[in-house]
Amino acid sequence: MSPLTLQQKDGTKTNLLDLCKSINIPCWLNPLLLNGHLQTTWTVVKSTDPPVYYKRKVFEAECPAYSGTFAVDFVVPPHTDTNPTLPPRTINFTDKEFGNIGSDDGKPMLITLHGLTGGSQEAYLRHLLHALYIEGWEACVVNARGCALSKITSGNLFNARATWDLRQLVKWLRKTFPNRPLFAIGYSLGGCILVNYLGEEGDRCLLDAAVVCSNPWNLDVGSMALQRSWLGLNGYSKSMARDLKGLFELHFEQLSKNPRLDVDKVRAVKYLHEFDREVQGPTWGYPTEGAYYRDASSCDSLLAVRVPLFAIHAQDDPIAVAEGIPFQEFQQNPYAVLCMTSMGGHLGWFERPFSGGSGRWFAKTAARFFKAMAGTLDLAHCQAERRKRVERAEDVFRGDASFNPMRRKRGLETE
C-alpha cells in the first residue's frame, strides 16, 4: 500500500516513508558492544546521561475500569529543590503552579511512556527529552502505576493494555494547551501501550504523530523466545521478574488487598511469565499468561493506527525479538513505517565514542522525526486529509470479511 501523503508548510507534498528516510542518520554503533546482549546490558552499566528536571502532578483516574491515581512528571527548568519521596531532580507542583499551567502557546509537546518497571528517571528516555527541551519543546512522562516512586491507590498494577491514563492525559493536554502539536513516544512495554492506544483511538486520535522504540509487538512470541534460551530465561526473564516483584513488595499493603492475588504464589515467582500468570492473569481476569499476552499484544492494533507512526527496532533485540515484528501489517498500513537496524539490542544503540558520536542513535533519530513533523509539515492539513481518508473508507484491510483489529477477547472500558 502506498505510504501516507503529507503536505509541508510550503505547500509541497511528501509522504511518510520519504520523510522517515530523510531524517535517518547513519547508525554507527560502538564496536566493543558487538551484539544485542552487550548493547542491552550496557543500558544498565552506563550512567553518564543528561539530567532532566521534573515537577509531578498526580491525577485522579476518570476511567471506572481503572480507578485510582497516576503520576505525570513534567519537564521543567533546572532547580535545586529536592523531595526524598520522589526520584532525583523531581518535586511536586504546588496547587498554585499547576492551576496556572494552561497556555495558548504553540510549542510542540512530547508525551513519553517508559518501559517495564521504569519511570521518568530512566536514562534511555532522558536523552530525547533533554535534546527536545533545550530546543523549546515541552514534555512530560506518564509513569505507570507504582513506578517512579508513585503510589498505587487501587489493587492493580499496570498492564500492556493499560491505555486509560494516557487517554485521559492526552485529552487534558489538548484542552489545556489547545494550540500545541502533541506527539508521543513509547519505549518497550510503553511502545506496546502506545500502539494499543493509537489503535483504540483510530481516526479520533488527538496526537499528531508517534514513535515506538523496541516495542515487543507480539507478547506471546516474545515470552516463548525468552523461555527457550538459558540467557533469556535466567538472565532477562528472571531480572524483569525480580523488578516486578520489587514493585509488588513496595506496594504490598495496597496490592495485597486484591482478593484475586495469592501472595505466596506471587512471592514464589522466578520468571516474567510466572509473574504475569500469578498477577496479570488473576488481576485482569485472564485464565493464563498466554491469554493475556495474545489479548494485550499490539501487532493487530497496528492495523488500526491512523496517525503517522515511526517504529524503531533492532534485529538483534534479545527481549523484543524480531520474530514478533508484524512485518505484513506494516506493509498494509500507510500510516506506519518501520526502521530496523541490524544491531542495537533492546533500547541500546550506543554510538561509537570516536567519530563524534557518544550518545544513543535512536534518540537522535526520534528527535529528527519529531522536529520534521512539527517544523516542516502542515499538521492541520495532515489531520484534515486523515479525516477525508477515513470518510472515503480507504481502509487498510483486504478481503470481503469484516476484520476488526481492535476486537478484544477481554472487554475493558476505554472511556
C-alpha positions as a Markdown table, in Angstrom:
| # | Residue | x | y | z |
|---|---|---|---|---|
| 1 | Met | 0.0 | 0.0 | 0.0 |
| 2 | Ser | 1.3 | 3.5 | -0.8 |
| 3 | Pro | 2.6 | 5.5 | 2.1 |
| 4 | Leu | 0.6 | 8.3 | 3.6 |
| 5 | Thr | 0.8 | 11.6 | 1.7 |
| 6 | Leu | 1.9 | 14.6 | 3.8 |
| 7 | Gln | 1.7 | 18.3 | 2.9 |
| 8 | Gln | 4.5 | 20.5 | 4.0 |
| 9 | Lys | 4.2 | 24.1 | 5.2 |
| 10 | Asp | 5.5 | 25.4 | 1.8 |
| 11 | Gly | 2.6 | 23.6 | 0.0 |
| 12 | Thr | 4.7 | 20.9 | -1.5 |
| 13 | Lys | 3.9 | 17.2 | -1.0 |
| 14 | Thr | 5.9 | 14.4 | 0.5 |
| 15 | Asn | 5.0 | 11.1 | 2.1 |
| 16 | Leu | 5.6 | 9.4 | 5.4 |
| 17 | Leu | 8.2 | 6.9 | 4.0 |
| 18 | Asp | 10.2 | 9.6 | 2.3 |
| 19 | Leu | 10.1 | 11.8 | 5.4 |
| 20 | Cys | 11.4 | 8.9 | 7.6 |
| 21 | Lys | 14.2 | 8.2 | 5.1 |
| 22 | Ser | 15.2 | 11.9 | 5.0 |
| 23 | Ile | 15.6 | 12.1 | 8.8 |
| 24 | Asn | 17.6 | 8.9 | 9.2 |
| 25 | Ile | 21.3 | 9.3 | 10.1 |
| 26 | Pro | 24.0 | 6.6 | 9.8 |
| 27 | Cys | 23.8 | 4.1 | 12.6 |
| 28 | Trp | 27.5 | 3.7 | 13.7 |
| 29 | Leu | 27.4 | 1.8 | 17.0 |
| 30 | Asn | 30.2 | 1.2 | 19.5 |
| 31 | Pro | 32.2 | -1.8 | 18.1 |
| 32 | Leu | 33.0 | -3.0 | 21.6 |
| 33 | Leu | 29.3 | -3.6 | 22.1 |
| 34 | Leu | 29.3 | -6.1 | 19.3 |
| 35 | Asn | 25.9 | -7.8 | 19.8 |
| 36 | Gly | 22.5 | -7.2 | 21.1 |
| 37 | His | 23.2 | -8.7 | 24.5 |
| 38 | Leu | 26.1 | -6.3 | 25.1 |
| 39 | Gln | 24.1 | -3.3 | 23.8 |
| 40 | Thr | 21.3 | -4.2 | 26.1 |
| 41 | Thr | 23.5 | -4.8 | 29.2 |
| 42 | Trp | 25.3 | -1.5 | 28.7 |
| 43 | Thr | 22.0 | 0.3 | 29.3 |
| 44 | Val | 22.4 | -0.7 | 32.9 |
| 45 | Val | 26.1 | 0.0 | 33.2 |
| 46 | Lys | 26.3 | 3.4 | 31.5 |
| 47 | Ser | 25.3 | 6.3 | 33.7 |
| 48 | Thr | 26.7 | 9.5 | 32.1 |
| 49 | Asp | 23.4 | 10.7 | 30.8 |
| 50 | Pro | 21.8 | 14.2 | 30.5 |
| 51 | Pro | 20.0 | 15.4 | 33.7 |
| 52 | Val | 16.3 | 16.2 | 33.3 |
| 53 | Tyr | 14.3 | 18.0 | 35.9 |
| 54 | Tyr | 10.6 | 17.4 | 36.6 |
| 55 | Lys | 7.6 | 18.6 | 38.5 |
| 56 | Arg | 5.0 | 16.0 | 39.3 |
| 57 | Lys | 1.2 | 16.1 | 39.2 |
| 58 | Val | -0.9 | 13.3 | 40.5 |
| 59 | Phe | -4.2 | 12.8 | 38.5 |
| 60 | Glu | -7.3 | 11.1 | 39.7 |
| 61 | Ala | -8.3 | 8.5 | 37.2 |
| 62 | Glu | -11.6 | 9.1 | 35.4 |
| 63 | Cys | -12.0 | 5.6 | 33.9 |
| 64 | Pro | -14.1 | 3.4 | 36.2 |
| 65 | Ala | -12.4 | 0.3 | 34.9 |
| 66 | Tyr | -9.0 | 1.6 | 36.2 |
| 67 | Ser | -9.7 | 3.6 | 39.3 |
| 68 | Gly | -7.1 | 5.2 | 41.4 |
| 69 | Thr | -4.4 | 7.8 | 40.7 |
| 70 | Phe | -1.5 | 8.1 | 38.3 |
| 71 | Ala | 1.6 | 10.4 | 38.3 |
| 72 | Val | 2.8 | 12.6 | 35.4 |
| 73 | Asp | 6.2 | 14.2 | 35.5 |
| 74 | Phe | 6.5 | 17.4 | 33.5 |
| 75 | Val | 9.9 | 18.6 | 32.3 |
| 76 | Val | 10.9 | 21.9 | 33.8 |
| 77 | Pro | 14.0 | 24.2 | 34.0 |
| 78 | Pro | 16.8 | 23.0 | 36.3 |
| 79 | His | 16.1 | 23.5 | 40.1 |
| 80 | Thr | 17.9 | 22.8 | 43.3 |
| 81 | Asp | 14.8 | 21.7 | 45.3 |
| 82 | Thr | 14.6 | 18.1 | 46.4 |
| 83 | Asn | 11.9 | 15.7 | 47.7 |
| 84 | Pro | 13.2 | 12.5 | 49.3 |
| 85 | Thr | 9.9 | 10.7 | 48.5 |
| 86 | Leu | 10.4 | 11.2 | 44.7 |
| 87 | Pro | 13.1 | 10.3 | 42.2 |
| 88 | Pro | 16.1 | 12.6 | 41.8 |
| 89 | Arg | 15.5 | 16.0 | 40.4 |
| 90 | Thr | 11.8 | 15.6 | 40.8 |
| 91 | Ile | 9.5 | 17.7 | 43.0 |
| 92 | Asn | 5.7 | 18.2 | 43.2 |
| 93 | Phe | 3.8 | 21.1 | 41.6 |
| 94 | Thr | 2.2 | 23.4 | 44.1 |
| 95 | Asp | -1.5 | 23.8 | 43.7 |
| 96 | Lys | -0.9 | 27.4 | 42.5 |
| 97 | Glu | 1.7 | 26.5 | 40.0 |
| 98 | Phe | -0.4 | 23.8 | 38.4 |
| 99 | Gly | -3.5 | 25.9 | 38.5 |
| 100 | Asn | -1.7 | 28.4 | 36.2 |
| 101 | Ile | -0.2 | 25.8 | 33.8 |
| 102 | Gly | -2.5 | 26.3 | 30.9 |
| 103 | Ser | -1.3 | 28.2 | 27.8 |
| 104 | Asp | -2.3 | 29.2 | 24.3 |
| 105 | Asp | 1.3 | 28.9 | 23.0 |
| 106 | Gly | 2.1 | 26.7 | 20.0 |
| 107 | Lys | 5.1 | 24.9 | 21.4 |
| 108 | Pro | 5.3 | 21.3 | 20.3 |
| 109 | Met | 4.8 | 18.8 | 23.2 |
| 110 | Leu | 6.1 | 15.3 | 23.7 |
| 111 | Ile | 4.4 | 12.6 | 25.9 |
| 112 | Thr | 6.6 | 9.8 | 27.0 |
| 113 | Leu | 5.8 | 6.2 | 28.1 |
| 114 | His | 8.6 | 4.3 | 29.7 |
| 115 | Gly | 9.3 | 0.6 | 29.7 |
| 116 | Leu | 8.5 | -2.2 | 32.1 |
| 117 | Thr | 9.0 | -1.1 | 35.8 |
| 118 | Gly | 10.8 | 2.1 | 34.6 |
| 119 | Gly | 9.8 | 5.7 | 35.0 |
| 120 | Ser | 10.8 | 9.3 | 34.3 |
| 121 | Gln | 14.2 | 8.7 | 35.8 |
| 122 | Glu | 15.3 | 6.2 | 33.1 |
| 123 | Ala | 18.4 | 7.2 | 31.1 |
| 124 | Tyr | 17.1 | 6.0 | 27.8 |
| 125 | Leu | 14.2 | 8.4 | 27.7 |
| 126 | Arg | 16.2 | 11.4 | 29.1 |
| 127 | His | 18.4 | 11.5 | 26.0 |
| 128 | Leu | 15.4 | 12.5 | 23.8 |
| 129 | Leu | 13.7 | 14.7 | 26.5 |
| 130 | His | 16.8 | 16.7 | 27.1 |
| 131 | Ala | 17.5 | 17.2 | 23.4 |
| 132 | Leu | 14.0 | 18.5 | 22.6 |
| 133 | Tyr | 13.6 | 20.6 | 25.8 |
| 134 | Ile | 16.7 | 22.7 | 25.1 |
| 135 | Glu | 15.2 | 23.4 | 21.7 |
| 136 | Gly | 12.0 | 24.9 | 23.1 |
| 137 | Trp | 9.8 | 21.8 | 23.3 |
| 138 | Glu | 7.5 | 20.9 | 26.3 |
| 139 | Ala | 7.4 | 17.4 | 27.5 |
| 140 | Cys | 6.1 | 15.0 | 30.2 |
| 141 | Val | 6.3 | 11.4 | 31.2 |
| 142 | Val | 3.4 | 9.2 | 32.1 |
| 143 | Asn | 4.5 | 7.0 | 35.0 |
| 144 | Ala | 2.9 | 3.6 | 35.1 |
| 145 | Arg | 1.0 | 2.9 | 38.3 |
| 146 | Gly | 3.5 | 2.3 | 41.1 |
| 147 | Cys | 6.6 | 3.2 | 39.0 |
| 148 | Ala | 9.0 | 6.1 | 39.7 |
| 149 | Leu | 8.0 | 6.1 | 43.4 |
| 150 | Ser | 4.4 | 6.9 | 42.5 |
| 151 | Lys | 1.7 | 5.5 | 44.8 |
| 152 | Ile | -0.8 | 2.8 | 44.0 |
| 153 | Thr | -4.2 | 3.7 | 45.2 |
| 154 | Ser | -6.1 | 0.7 | 43.8 |
| 155 | Gly | -5.5 | -3.1 | 43.8 |
| 156 | Asn | -4.0 | -3.2 | 40.3 |
| 157 | Leu | -0.6 | -2.7 | 38.7 |
| 158 | Phe | -0.3 | -1.6 | 35.0 |
| 159 | Asn | -0.5 | -3.9 | 32.1 |
| 160 | Ala | 0.1 | -3.8 | 28.3 |
| 161 | Arg | -3.5 | -2.8 | 27.6 |
| 162 | Ala | -3.5 | 0.0 | 30.3 |
| 163 | Thr | -4.2 | 2.8 | 27.9 |
| 164 | Trp | -6.6 | 4.7 | 30.2 |
| 165 | Asp | -4.2 | 7.0 | 31.9 |
| 166 | Leu | -2.6 | 8.0 | 28.5 |
| 167 | Arg | -6.0 | 8.6 | 27.0 |
| 168 | Gln | -7.1 | 10.9 | 30.0 |
| 169 | Leu | -3.8 | 12.8 | 29.8 |
| 170 | Val | -4.0 | 13.4 | 26.1 |
| 171 | Lys | -7.5 | 14.8 | 26.4 |
| 172 | Trp | -6.4 | 17.0 | 29.3 |
| 173 | Leu | -3.4 | 18.3 | 27.3 |
| 174 | Arg | -5.5 | 19.1 | 24.3 |
| 175 | Lys | -7.9 | 21.1 | 26.4 |
| 176 | Thr | -5.2 | 22.8 | 28.5 |
| 177 | Phe | -2.9 | 23.5 | 25.6 |
| 178 | Pro | -5.2 | 23.8 | 22.6 |
| 179 | Asn | -2.6 | 25.1 | 20.1 |
| 180 | Arg | 0.2 | 22.7 | 20.9 |
| 181 | Pro | 1.1 | 19.9 | 18.5 |
| 182 | Leu | 1.0 | 16.8 | 20.5 |
| 183 | Phe | 3.4 | 13.9 | 19.9 |
| 184 | Ala | 4.1 | 10.7 | 21.9 |
| 185 | Ile | 6.9 | 8.1 | 22.2 |
| 186 | Gly | 6.8 | 4.7 | 23.8 |
| 187 | Tyr | 9.7 | 2.6 | 24.9 |
| 188 | Ser | 9.5 | -1.2 | 25.1 |
| 189 | Leu | 6.3 | -2.0 | 27.0 |
| 190 | Gly | 5.4 | 1.7 | 26.8 |
| 191 | Gly | 5.5 | 1.2 | 23.0 |
| 192 | Cys | 3.0 | -1.6 | 23.2 |
| 193 | Ile | 0.7 | 0.5 | 25.3 |
| 194 | Leu | 1.1 | 3.5 | 22.9 |
| 195 | Val | 0.2 | 1.4 | 19.8 |
| 196 | Asn | -2.7 | -0.1 | 21.6 |
| 197 | Tyr | -3.9 | 3.4 | 22.4 |
| 198 | Leu | -3.4 | 4.6 | 18.8 |
| 199 | Gly | -5.4 | 1.6 | 17.5 |
| 200 | Glu | -8.2 | 2.1 | 20.0 |
| 201 | Glu | -8.5 | 5.8 | 19.1 |
| 202 | Gly | -8.2 | 5.3 | 15.3 |
| 203 | Asp | -9.2 | 8.4 | 13.4 |
| 204 | Arg | -10.3 | 10.1 | 16.7 |
| 205 | Cys | -6.8 | 10.2 | 17.9 |
| 206 | Leu | -5.7 | 13.7 | 19.3 |
| 207 | Leu | -2.0 | 13.0 | 18.7 |
| 208 | Asp | -0.2 | 14.3 | 15.6 |
| 209 | Ala | 2.4 | 11.6 | 15.3 |
| 210 | Ala | 4.1 | 8.9 | 17.4 |
| 211 | Val | 7.3 | 6.9 | 17.7 |
| 212 | Val | 7.9 | 3.5 | 19.3 |
| 213 | Cys | 11.3 | 2.0 | 20.2 |
| 214 | Ser | 11.9 | -1.7 | 20.9 |
| 215 | Asn | 8.2 | -2.5 | 21.1 |
| 216 | Pro | 7.6 | -6.1 | 22.0 |
| 217 | Trp | 4.9 | -6.3 | 19.3 |
| 218 | Asn | 3.8 | -9.9 | 19.9 |
| 219 | Leu | 4.0 | -10.6 | 23.7 |
| 220 | Asp | 3.3 | -14.3 | 23.3 |
| 221 | Val | 6.1 | -14.8 | 20.8 |
| 222 | Gly | 8.4 | -12.7 | 22.9 |
| 223 | Ser | 7.6 | -14.8 | 26.0 |
| 224 | Met | 8.3 | -18.1 | 24.2 |
| 225 | Ala | 11.6 | -16.7 | 22.9 |
| 226 | Leu | 12.8 | -15.7 | 26.4 |
| 227 | Gln | 11.9 | -19.2 | 27.7 |
| 228 | Arg | 13.8 | -21.2 | 25.0 |
| 229 | Ser | 17.3 | -20.0 | 25.9 |
| 230 | Trp | 19.3 | -20.1 | 29.1 |
| 231 | Leu | 20.2 | -16.4 | 28.9 |
| 232 | Gly | 16.7 | -15.4 | 28.0 |
| 233 | Leu | 15.2 | -17.3 | 30.9 |
| 234 | Asn | 17.8 | -16.9 | 33.6 |
| 235 | Gly | 19.0 | -13.5 | 32.5 |
| 236 | Tyr | 16.4 | -11.3 | 31.1 |
| 237 | Ser | 13.2 | -13.0 | 32.3 |
| 238 | Lys | 14.5 | -13.5 | 35.8 |
| 239 | Ser | 15.7 | -9.9 | 36.0 |
| 240 | Met | 12.4 | -8.5 | 34.9 |
| 241 | Ala | 10.5 | -10.7 | 37.3 |
| 242 | Arg | 12.8 | -9.5 | 40.1 |
| 243 | Asp | 12.0 | -5.9 | 39.3 |
| 244 | Leu | 8.3 | -6.6 | 39.1 |
| 245 | Lys | 8.4 | -8.4 | 42.4 |
| 246 | Gly | 10.2 | -5.4 | 43.9 |
| 247 | Leu | 7.3 | -3.2 | 42.8 |
| 248 | Phe | 4.8 | -5.7 | 44.3 |
| 249 | Glu | 6.6 | -5.6 | 47.6 |
| 250 | Leu | 7.0 | -1.8 | 47.5 |
| 251 | His | 3.2 | -1.5 | 47.2 |
| 252 | Phe | 2.3 | -4.7 | 49.1 |
| 253 | Glu | 0.0 | -3.0 | 51.5 |
| 254 | Gln | -2.3 | -1.9 | 48.7 |
| 255 | Leu | -1.9 | -4.8 | 46.2 |
| 256 | Ser | -2.4 | -7.5 | 48.9 |
| 257 | Lys | -5.9 | -6.2 | 49.3 |
| 258 | Asn | -6.8 | -7.6 | 45.9 |
| 259 | Pro | -8.7 | -10.9 | 46.7 |
| 260 | Arg | -7.7 | -12.4 | 43.3 |
| 261 | Leu | -4.0 | -12.4 | 44.2 |
| 262 | Asp | -2.3 | -15.3 | 46.1 |
| 263 | Val | 0.6 | -13.6 | 47.8 |
| 264 | Asp | 2.5 | -16.8 | 48.4 |
| 265 | Lys | 2.4 | -17.7 | 44.8 |
| 266 | Val | 3.5 | -14.2 | 43.7 |
| 267 | Arg | 6.4 | -14.3 | 46.1 |
| 268 | Ala | 7.5 | -17.7 | 44.7 |
| 269 | Val | 7.7 | -16.3 | 41.2 |
| 270 | Lys | 11.1 | -16.6 | 39.4 |
| 271 | Tyr | 10.4 | -15.6 | 35.9 |
| 272 | Leu | 8.5 | -12.9 | 34.0 |
| 273 | His | 5.9 | -15.3 | 32.5 |
| 274 | Glu | 5.2 | -16.7 | 36.0 |
| 275 | Phe | 4.7 | -13.2 | 37.4 |
| 276 | Asp | 2.2 | -12.5 | 34.6 |
| 277 | Arg | 0.5 | -15.8 | 35.4 |
| 278 | Glu | 0.1 | -15.0 | 39.1 |
| 279 | Val | -0.5 | -11.3 | 38.9 |
| 280 | Gln | -1.7 | -10.0 | 35.5 |
| 281 | Gly | -3.9 | -13.0 | 34.8 |
| 282 | Pro | -5.9 | -13.0 | 38.1 |
| 283 | Thr | -6.0 | -9.2 | 38.3 |
| 284 | Trp | -7.4 | -8.7 | 34.9 |
| 285 | Gly | -9.4 | -11.9 | 34.5 |
| 286 | Tyr | -7.2 | -13.8 | 32.1 |
| 287 | Pro | -7.1 | -17.6 | 32.7 |
| 288 | Thr | -3.4 | -17.9 | 31.6 |
| 289 | Glu | -0.5 | -15.6 | 30.9 |
| 290 | Gly | -0.7 | -16.7 | 27.2 |
| 291 | Ala | -4.3 | -15.4 | 27.0 |
| 292 | Tyr | -3.1 | -12.1 | 28.5 |
| 293 | Tyr | -0.2 | -11.9 | 26.0 |
| 294 | Arg | -2.4 | -12.6 | 23.0 |
| 295 | Asp | -5.1 | -10.1 | 24.0 |
| 296 | Ala | -2.7 | -7.3 | 25.0 |
| 297 | Ser | -0.2 | -7.5 | 22.1 |
| 298 | Ser | -0.1 | -4.5 | 19.8 |
| 299 | Cys | 0.7 | -6.3 | 16.5 |
| 300 | Asp | -3.0 | -6.3 | 15.4 |
| 301 | Ser | -3.5 | -2.8 | 16.8 |
| 302 | Leu | -1.0 | -1.5 | 14.3 |
| 303 | Leu | -3.6 | -2.0 | 11.5 |
| 304 | Ala | -6.0 | 0.5 | 13.2 |
| 305 | Val | -3.4 | 3.3 | 13.7 |
| 306 | Arg | -4.5 | 6.5 | 11.9 |
| 307 | Val | -1.7 | 8.9 | 12.8 |
| 308 | Pro | 1.9 | 8.8 | 11.4 |
| 309 | Leu | 3.8 | 6.2 | 13.4 |
| 310 | Phe | 7.6 | 5.6 | 13.1 |
| 311 | Ala | 8.8 | 2.4 | 14.7 |
| 312 | Ile | 12.5 | 1.8 | 15.5 |
| 313 | His | 13.7 | -1.7 | 16.2 |
| 314 | Ala | 17.0 | -3.7 | 16.3 |
| 315 | Gln | 17.2 | -7.1 | 14.6 |
| 316 | Asp | 19.4 | -8.4 | 17.5 |
| 317 | Asp | 17.0 | -7.2 | 20.2 |
| 318 | Pro | 17.1 | -10.1 | 22.7 |
| 319 | Ile | 13.9 | -9.1 | 24.6 |
| 320 | Ala | 11.6 | -7.7 | 21.9 |
| 321 | Val | 12.6 | -10.3 | 19.4 |
| 322 | Ala | 12.5 | -9.6 | 15.7 |
| 323 | Glu | 10.3 | -12.6 | 15.0 |
| 324 | Gly | 7.5 | -10.8 | 16.8 |
| 325 | Ile | 7.5 | -7.8 | 14.5 |
| 326 | Pro | 4.3 | -7.6 | 12.3 |
| 327 | Phe | 6.1 | -7.0 | 9.0 |
| 328 | Gln | 3.0 | -7.6 | 6.8 |
| 329 | Glu | 0.9 | -5.3 | 9.0 |
| 330 | Phe | 3.4 | -2.6 | 8.4 |
| 331 | Gln | 3.1 | -3.1 | 4.7 |
| 332 | Gln | -0.7 | -2.9 | 4.9 |
| 333 | Asn | -0.9 | 0.4 | 6.9 |
| 334 | Pro | 0.2 | 3.6 | 5.1 |
| 335 | Tyr | 0.3 | 5.4 | 8.4 |
| 336 | Ala | 3.2 | 3.3 | 9.7 |
| 337 | Val | 6.9 | 3.0 | 8.9 |
| 338 | Leu | 9.4 | 0.5 | 10.4 |
| 339 | Cys | 13.1 | 1.4 | 10.7 |
| 340 | Met | 15.1 | -1.7 | 11.5 |
| 341 | Thr | 18.8 | -1.8 | 12.3 |
| 342 | Ser | 20.9 | -4.9 | 12.3 |
| 343 | Met | 22.3 | -4.1 | 15.8 |
| 344 | Gly | 21.3 | -2.0 | 18.8 |
| 345 | Gly | 19.9 | -4.5 | 21.3 |
| 346 | His | 17.0 | -3.6 | 23.5 |
| 347 | Leu | 16.9 | 0.2 | 23.9 |
| 348 | Gly | 20.6 | 0.4 | 23.4 |
| 349 | Trp | 22.0 | 1.8 | 20.1 |
| 350 | Phe | 25.1 | 3.2 | 21.9 |
| 351 | Glu | 27.2 | 5.0 | 19.3 |
| 352 | Arg | 30.9 | 4.6 | 18.9 |
| 353 | Pro | 32.8 | 7.2 | 21.1 |
| 354 | Phe | 35.1 | 8.2 | 18.3 |
| 355 | Ser | 33.8 | 9.8 | 15.1 |
| 356 | Gly | 31.8 | 12.4 | 17.0 |
| 357 | Gly | 29.2 | 10.1 | 18.3 |
| 358 | Ser | 28.7 | 9.5 | 22.1 |
| 359 | Gly | 25.0 | 9.3 | 22.6 |
| 360 | Arg | 22.1 | 7.0 | 21.6 |
| 361 | Trp | 21.4 | 6.7 | 17.9 |
| 362 | Phe | 17.7 | 6.1 | 18.5 |
| 363 | Ala | 17.3 | 9.3 | 20.5 |
| 364 | Lys | 18.8 | 11.4 | 17.7 |
| 365 | Thr | 16.7 | 9.7 | 15.0 |
| 366 | Ala | 13.5 | 10.1 | 17.0 |
| 367 | Ala | 14.3 | 13.8 | 17.7 |
| 368 | Arg | 14.8 | 14.4 | 13.9 |
| 369 | Phe | 11.5 | 12.7 | 13.2 |
| 370 | Phe | 9.6 | 14.8 | 15.7 |
| 371 | Lys | 11.3 | 18.0 | 14.6 |
| 372 | Ala | 10.4 | 17.3 | 11.0 |
| 373 | Met | 6.8 | 16.6 | 11.8 |
| 374 | Ala | 6.5 | 19.8 | 13.9 |
| 375 | Gly | 8.7 | 22.0 | 11.8 |
| 376 | Thr | 8.1 | 21.2 | 8.2 |
| 377 | Leu | 4.6 | 19.7 | 7.9 |
| 378 | Asp | 1.3 | 21.4 | 7.8 |
| 379 | Leu | -0.2 | 19.4 | 10.6 |
| 380 | Ala | -3.7 | 20.9 | 10.2 |
| 381 | His | -3.8 | 19.8 | 6.6 |
| 382 | Cys | -2.5 | 16.4 | 7.5 |
| 383 | Gln | -5.2 | 16.0 | 10.1 |
| 384 | Ala | -7.9 | 17.1 | 7.5 |
| 385 | Glu | -6.5 | 14.6 | 5.0 |
| 386 | Arg | -6.6 | 11.9 | 7.5 |
| 387 | Arg | -10.3 | 12.5 | 8.2 |
| 388 | Lys | -11.1 | 12.5 | 4.5 |
| 389 | Arg | -9.3 | 9.2 | 4.0 |
| 390 | Val | -11.3 | 7.7 | 6.8 |
| 391 | Glu | -14.6 | 9.1 | 5.4 |
| 392 | Arg | -13.7 | 7.7 | 1.9 |
| 393 | Ala | -13.4 | 4.3 | 3.7 |
| 394 | Glu | -9.9 | 3.8 | 2.2 |
| 395 | Asp | -9.2 | 1.2 | 4.8 |
| 396 | Val | -6.1 | -1.0 | 5.1 |
| 397 | Phe | -8.0 | -4.2 | 5.4 |
| 398 | Arg | -8.3 | -6.5 | 2.4 |
| 399 | Gly | -11.0 | -9.1 | 1.6 |
| 400 | Asp | -14.7 | -9.4 | 2.0 |
| 401 | Ala | -14.7 | -10.5 | 5.6 |
| 402 | Ser | -15.0 | -7.8 | 8.2 |
| 403 | Phe | -11.9 | -7.8 | 10.3 |
| 404 | Asn | -11.7 | -5.5 | 13.3 |
| 405 | Pro | -8.1 | -5.5 | 14.7 |
| 406 | Met | -9.3 | -3.9 | 18.0 |
| 407 | Arg | -11.9 | -6.7 | 18.8 |
| 408 | Arg | -10.5 | -7.9 | 22.1 |
| 409 | Lys | -11.3 | -11.1 | 24.0 |
| 410 | Arg | -11.2 | -9.3 | 27.3 |
| 411 | Gly | -13.7 | -6.5 | 27.4 |
| 412 | Leu | -12.2 | -3.4 | 29.1 |
| 413 | Glu | -13.7 | 0.1 | 29.0 |
| 414 | Thr | -11.7 | 2.7 | 27.2 |
| 415 | Glu | -13.7 | 5.7 | 28.3 |
